[in-house]
Amino acid sequence: LVNAYSYSLEQQILQRGSSLVCRDEDLCTQVDQLLRDGDARETHCLGLDPLLEMEESLKASAADSGRAEARGGLQGLAKAFEVVEQAAINLYLGPWRKEYQFVKMYSGTFTHFIKPVLSESQVERLFGLLGYQLSSRHQQLRLQPSRVGRASPDDLLRLACAFFLARRECRLLLAALGKRAGESQWELGVVRERKKGNSLQVTLDNAKRKLDVSEPLFEGEEEVDLYT
């Protein structure tokens, strides 16, 4: 998958001069098929556990209001993963560029797409994978020097692919949920079923059965610019 992602990115740059996140329809179809029919845990094996991050975010949504959309839900998570994917691509293609040395947590992109769905600890964790750390500057993440702990080019490519897979997972679950998308119990329920290794159909069947018998699915809770 990483090789296919790399090839897609290369072709995108050569043919369209674009270094934005992957929009390759063929690759999306291939990934969606893998995620739909198989154990998602085997596909999400590139250094990121998106199902864990999704569960943490959706639990917070449930605790807040019971409506996932209040904090973005799966829809918001898909966009947040896309933002971090873009950050990984930026560093992969231009690690020397000064504008990528700091991520401004007060930027419009960060405020609208990251903060509503990711906690501060999640932000530190996910951007930390790319080599960023909290800076002494107010509300900024600073890229570590390469000798200290910056991700290698291979790591960045792998992580960009991992965040691509994460947003495809979100989109797949949203499409499967249909009119239930945006409901915290359903979104959290399907994510937890996916964490067990269930296929998409088994995931939906199990979530529906639990909701039909009123079994709680959670306890105690009802173009990207990061640099300017």
N, C-alpha and C positions, 0 to 999 in steps of 0.2 A: 504493500500500500504506500509506503513512503516513497519508493521508486516511482510509482505511478503518479503520486502527488507532485514529486519533483519534476517529472516530465511535463505534466500539465502546466505547472508554473512556468517552466522554461518556454513552452509553446505559447503560452499567454503573453509572455514578454516579447518573444520574437515576432509574433503575428500581430499583436495589438498594442505593443508597447506598454502593457498594463502590468503593474506589480501589486494589484489588489488581491483579495482573498479568492480562493478557488471557486469558480462557477462552472467547471467542466461538467456538462450534463451526463456524459458517459461515466465519468468517475463517480458522480453523485448516485447514479443508478446502481453501479457496482457496489458501492458502499451501503446503500440502502438495502440491497438484497442480502448482503452479509449480516447486517444488523437485524433485519426482519426475521430471518430464518434461523439464525444461530444464537450462540451464547455471546451476548454483548461484552461480557468480561474478557473474552478471548480477542475481540476486535479492539477494545480499548486497552491496549497493552503497550502504549508508547510513552509511558512516563507520566501519564495523567489519569486520574480516576474520576471521570466526569460524572458518573452516577452518584458518587459520594458527594461531590460538590453540588449537584442538582438536589440531592436529598436535603443537604444542609440548608440551602436557600429556600426550598419549598416548605420545610418545617417552620422556618421563620415567617413565611407567608401565612401558613396556617395559624400560627400563634397570633399574628397581627389582626387578621380579619376573616380568615376562612375563604377568602377569594385570592387565588394565586395572582390574578392580574393586578391586585393592589400593589404588589412588589415586582410585577413583571412576569412571574411564573415561567413556564417553559419558553414562552415567546421571548421574554426578556433575557433569559439565560442563553438562548440561541444567539441573540445579538451580542451579549457580553462575550461569549466564546469567540464570536467573529472579530470583535475588537482586539482580543488578545492574540488571535491568529494573525491579524494584520500587524500587530506589534512584533511578533516573532518573525514574520516575513521581512519587515523593515530592517530588523537587526541582521537577518541572514543576508540580505542583499546589500546593506549599507551600514555596517557596524561602525564605520568611521564618522558617520554624519553627526554633527554636533547636536542637531535637533532631537536625536534619538537617545541622547545621554540622560535626559530627564523626562519622566512622565508626570504631567501636571494633573494632580487629582482634583483640581478645581476647573479644569477645561470643560467645555460644553459636552464633548464626547464622553468624558469620564462621568460627569454629573448625570447625564441622561441615560447612559447605557450600562455603566458599571455599578455605581452606588446603589441604585434601586434593587439590585438582585444579589450582589456579593457583599458579604460582611468585610470588615477591615482585615480580619485574619485571613479570609479567602483571597482578598486582594494581595496581601503580602505573600501568600503561598503561591498563587498562580503567576504573578509577575516575578516572584522570586525564582521560578523555574527558568525564566529568561535571563536572570542575572541582575534583576533590580532589587534594591533595598530601600527602605524608608530613609529619606534624606534629612539632614538637619534643617534644610530649607522647608518652609511651611508648606505642608500638603504636596510634597513632591516625592517621587521615587527616583533614585539615582542608579544608573548602571554601574556595576562594580567594575574595577579594572580587570582586564583579562587575566592577570597573574593571580588575582584573588579568588574569583569564582564565577566569572562570566561564562555563559553557555558557549560551547563550541559551535561552529557552523553546522556540523552534523546534528548536534543536539537541537539547534534552533529549527532546522528543517523537520526533524522528527516531531518536535513539539507543535509546530505549525500544523502538521498533518493531524496530530492528536486533537487539537482544538477544532479542526475541520470535522473530524469524526464526531466530536462532542456536539457540534451544532447540527450535524445530520441526525444524530440521535434525538435531539430536541424536536426537530422538524418531523421526524418519523412518528414520534409519540403524539405530537399535536394533531397530525393528520389522522392517526388512528383513533384518537379520542373524539374527534368530530365536535359535536355540540357540547361535550363535557370539558373541552379545553377551557382553561381558565378557572376550573373548580379545583380548589386546593386538595380535597380528598382524593379526587381522581388522579390528578397529576402526581401527587406524592405516592399514591398507591401503585401506579404503573411503574414509577421509578424504583420503588422497593421490590416489585416483582422482577424487574429487569436485573436488579442486583443479585437475585438468586440464580441468574443464568437462563431464565425462561425466554422462549421465543416470543415474538410480538403477539401472536394469537393466544398463546397460553397466558401471557401477561394480562391481556384484556379480559380473558375468561375468568381468571382468578380475581382480578380487581372487581369485576362485575358481581361475582358471587359474594365477595366480602361485603360489598355495599348493599346488595339485595337483602342480606340478613342483618344489616345495620351493624356490622362488625367494624369498630373504629380502625382506620388505617394508620392513625398516629395517636400517640398517647399524650393526653394533656393539652391538645391544641385543636381546637376547632380550626462614504469615504471618511475614513476615520482619521481624526487628528487628536492625538493625546498630548501633543508637545507644544501647542501654542495657546 
